[in-house]
Amino acid sequence: MTEIAIYGAGGFGREVNLIVQQLIKKGYPYHFLGFFDDEDKSSELGKLYLGNTAALNHWKTPISVALAIGNGKTRKKVVDRIRNPRVEFSKVISPYAVFNDIISIGKGSIICAGANLTTNIEVGEFVVVNLNATIGHDCRLGDFSSVMPGANLAGDVKLNEGAFVGSGATVLNGVVMERNTILGAGGVLTKNLDAEKTAVGVPAKTIEK
């Protein structure tokens, strides 16, 4: 039996818990312990609030942790702060996601219900593919990248580390989003996006932050 907890007790954390509970019902050997969060959630969660990062770093027994944090930069900061060798970062994959071929998925990644991943896809570490997102053939999703609900990646798209695709957005075939880029909700990205840039609109154009 694997003891599993979720880091992040907000709305996304509750959604990830739904996946964990569905997996348990399907026979996965998980024992759900509760939530870690740097904001004190004890009044809301009671005994299911396990503490903050310091508490996790002092955890005395092996524990699997799912990172339920939507923002890739924040996920990376949390990972960098967790130094307990007893912590293993688990990938959590909804039984209601669709996989059409052998797909590589790195540790700490979360694939939500309704996500559709086709063929020859690589998903890095600590990636989030949210509800009903579509990932086309030959896509590469770099570490800490995020694809939000209802977003679509056409074939051969590359998301570098920390790239963020907003809800309902589309990245067209062969486009590369460099490190820490953002495509705003509903945008359509038709050409490569340089590192640290944000693009919005249809077709998406870069804006100054």
PyMOL commands that set and color helices and strands:
alter all, ss='L'
color gray80, all
select helices_A, chain A and resi 11-25+42-48+53-57+72-81
alter helices_A, ss='H'
color red, helices_A
select strands_A, chain A and resi 2-7+30-36+49-51+63-67+87-89+92-93+98-99+104-105+110-111+116-117+122-123+128-129+134-135+140-141+146-147+152-153+158-159+164-165+170-171+176-177+182-183+188-189+198-200+205-207
alter strands_A, ss='S'
color yellow, strands_A
deselect
rebuild
show_as cartoon
